[in-house]
């Protein structure tokens, strides 16, 4: 982390400013040290250049495993295909020019697929995640001068409120224990006039017949490493079956969901090896999380309105996506 980040940080327990002790620096980067609350009662380590405000092990451990195993898979700079950029711009509705020089908070950054897009637009990005995925994000993007990475809890974000021009949270909220509570943490981070974009899985009647939800009561209880190794064997066998079903006229697209594997054949212009890698990554993401709580469009819209946001738009371009703006005064 860079020393300028300290001005943005706050103790997640008391809300007090933090000061730095026992810093070890290298090339302008604080690599190790301790952040201490103003009253001296709370101390948080900086490890491998990342401030750590959460326990080393938590309910998001599976995300740390997957993003460190496939830390570059979904970065556009690695895949050569602008999948992450297109989703980021479509879901946020933001003009890339508006991000130039803006201070942006990425909540649930994973390995940094969307942080990379925001950085490419010229933003200064603070990327936060609950899991050890922060290590993958830092390894991927540490060469970018506009990036800071923080390991923190969405329910107690370690930042001074009202400081960010843009806040986004993609692919995260449904995997938290209390989805509405997690959402409510986001608008507080916006400065007056700032914009928020977030998404959740949709609550649909057909979720009840999707094998994902039949299997999760078992798979989410398996040790993450055990599940991952099993999927390394199963995914290459399930993908061809899913692809064959998808070719059936009219009903093929729906039949493909009967096979519990994420299949991007014909969805993204990826090569065969990439298709298999994305399938393993996202099938694990589908079956491993401790929490998976889809939401209805009307409920999601109500959260934006209850937060006092303006210019609210909520729709379902695949996911349930919402946008809003904090009043300027």
N, C-alpha and C positions, 0 to 999 in steps of 0.2 A: 504494500500500500504506500501511497505517497502522503506526505505530512499534511497536505491540504485537505485530505479526506477527514481528518480529525474534527474539523470545524463543522462538518455535516453530521457526525456521529453523536449519539446520545446513549446513556446507559438504558438498556431495555427494561430494567427493574424500576429505576427511580426517575428516568427522564432527564437526569443531570448531565451536564457536559462531562467529557472525558479528558484526561490528560495522559501523556505517554511516559512510561518508565522503562528503563533497561533496554533501550532501543539498539538494535544491530542493523546498520544500514549498508546498502551496497548499490552503487550507481543510482543514487537518488530514490531508492526504494527501501522502505522499512521492512526488512525481512523477518525479524523477530522482535518481540517486546511484549509489553503488557499495557493495556488500556485500563485506567483506574477512574472510578466515578469520583465526582467532586467531594463527596463525603468520605471517600477512602474505603467504603464498605464492600464495593463490588469490583472485581478484577477480571479482565478478559484477555486471553492470550492472542498474540499475533503469531501465527505459525505459517511458515512458507509464504510470507507476504500477505496473508489473508487474516483479517480480524475474525475471531471465532466467538460467537455469542450464544452457542447452543452446545448441548452435550455431544460428545464424539459419536455416540450411537443413538439413533432415534427411529421413529416410525417410517422415515424416508430412506432407510439404509438401502433398499432395493434400487432406488434411483441413483444413489451413488455408485452402486455396482455397475449398472447398465451404462451410465454416462462415462465412467472411467474405462470400461471395456470397449466402448464405441465412441470415444470422445470426439472424433472428427466426422463420424458418419453423416450427420445431417447438416453439417456446415456447407453452405453453398460453395465456399472456396475449395472444399474437398470434393464434393460430388460433381462440380462443374455444371450443376443445374440450379436455377434460381427458385427452388421450391420454398425455402424459408423466406426469401425476400417477398415472393408473391403472397404468401400467407400473411406475413407481417403487414404489408401495405393494404391488402384487402380487408383484413380483420380490424386494423386500427383506423383505416380511413384517413390516415394522416398524409399530408403532402411531404415528400422527402425534403423539400427545401425548408420547411418549417422546423425540421430537426437540426438544421445546421447551427451548431454552437449551443443547442439546448441541453439542459440537464435532465437526464432521463433515468428513471428507475425501472429495472427489469426484475420483477418479482417471480422467483422460480426459474432461474436462468438456465438450469441444467448445464449442458456443456457449452452453452453460449451461441446457439444457432441464431437466435433473434438479436442477441447483443451484437453479433457481427454485422447484421443488417443495419442496426441503428448506428453503429460506428461508421459504416460505409456511407451513411447519410450525413455524417459530420457531427453527430451528437457526442456529448460527454456522458458516458454510461456508468451507472453504479449497478452492478449485477449482484443479486442476493439469492441464496438458495439455502434450504434447511439441511440438505444432505451434503455429502462429500463430493457431489458433482461440482462444487466450487473449484476443486482442484483441477478437474478437467477443463473448466472454463478458463481458469488462469493459464494453464499450459497452452491452450489453444490461442489465446488472445493477448497474452501478457506483453507482446511486442507492440500493441496498440496504445499510444500515449493517452487516449481519452478514456481508458477503462480502469475501474476499480471493482474489486470483487470482495464480497462480505458474506460470511456464513451466519445466517440469522433466521429467526422464527417469524413467520408472517403475522402471528398473533401479538408479537412484541418487537416490531421492527426497530432496529437500533439507530434511528435517524431523527433529526430535528424535524418536527412536522411542518408542512406547508412550504417545502423548499424545491420541489421538482416541477419542471415544466410539463413533462409527460410521464405517465406511469402506465405500464402494461403488464399483464399477467396472463400468459397463454399456456394452456395445457396443465394447469396447476390446481385450480380451486377444487375440482371434484375429488382430488386426492387428499384433501385435508379433513380432519375429524369433524369440524363445524364449518360448512361451506359459507354460510352467510356471515359468520363471525370473521372468517378469513377475508371475505370481500370487504367488510366494513373497515378493515385496516388500510385499504388502498386509497380512498378519497382523502384521508387525512394527510397523505404525503404530498398532495398537490398544492402548489401555490395558487393564489387567486387567478382565475383565467386558464389554469392548467387543464390538460385533457387526460382522460382515463380510457383505456381499452382492455377488455378482459373476455375470456370465453370459458364455457363449461360444456361437458357432455350433455346432450339432450335427453330428457326423460321421455321415452317413447313406449307405446304399448308393445312394440316388437322386441324391446329389450328382454321381455320375459321369455322369448323363444330363442334368444341369441345364446349359443353355447358358452360364450364368455361368462355369462352370469350363472350358468349351471356349474361351471368348473371353478370359479373363484372361491367358493367356500372351502375348497380343498387347496387350490394352488397358493392362495395367499398365506396359508399356514406352513407351507414347505419352506425350509431354509432357502434363501435366495440363490445360493450357489448350486444347490441341488436342482432347483427348478431350471436355472439357466443351463446347466449341463444337459438336462433332459430335453430342453427345447433345441439345443444344438443338434441333437439327433433327430428330433421329430420334425422340425421346420422344413428341412430339405425334402422330407417325404410328403408333408402336407401341402406344400406349395404347388406341385404339379396337379394334385387333385383339385385344389381350389381353382387353379387356372382353367382346368378342363371344364369344371362346372360353370365357370364364368362365360364360356363360349356358347352355352346353350341359348338359343334365341329366346328373346322376351324375358324369360325368368332367370337367366343365368346370373345376372348381377346380384339378385337376391339369394339365389342358391349358394353363391360363393360364401356367404356369411355362415352357412351351415358347417363349414370347416373352421376350426378355431385357430386360424393363422391370419396375420395381417398381410394382405397381398396387394402390392401397388402396381402389378402388371396392367398396363393400359391406363393407369392413373397418372403416373409420373414418368418422364422419359429417362428412365434409369436403365443401366445395363444389367445383364443377368446376375452378376456378382453383387451389384448394388441392391437389386431387388431382394436377394436372399439375405443380405446384411440388414437392410431395413426391416425385413420380415421378422428376423430374429429379435432385433432391438424392440420393435413395437409389439410383437406378440408377448415378449417378456413384460413390457410396459402394461399390456392389457391384463395379464394374469397375476402379476406379482404384487401390486400395491396393496397396502393394508386397507386403504379407503378408496371407494369408488362410488360417488354420490351424484348421479345425473340430476339436472334441474329443468324445470319447465320454463318456457319463454316468459310467461306472465309473471312468474315469481322473480326471475332474474331482472326483468324490467322494473319491478317494484323496488328492488334493492337500489338501483340507480336513482330512482325518484326519491326514495326515503333518505338517501345520502345528500339530497338537495342539489343534485347535478342538473345542469341545463342541457338543451340540445340532445336529449337522450334518444338513441336509436338502438333497438334490440331486434335481431333477426336470426335466421338459422341457415347460413351458408355452410351446411355440414354440421359444425358445432353451433351451439347457441352463443352468439357474439353480442356484446354490448359496448356502447361508447357513450361518453358523456363529458361535460365540461364543468369545472367548478366556477361558480359565479365570480365575476371580476372584482366585486366589492365585498 
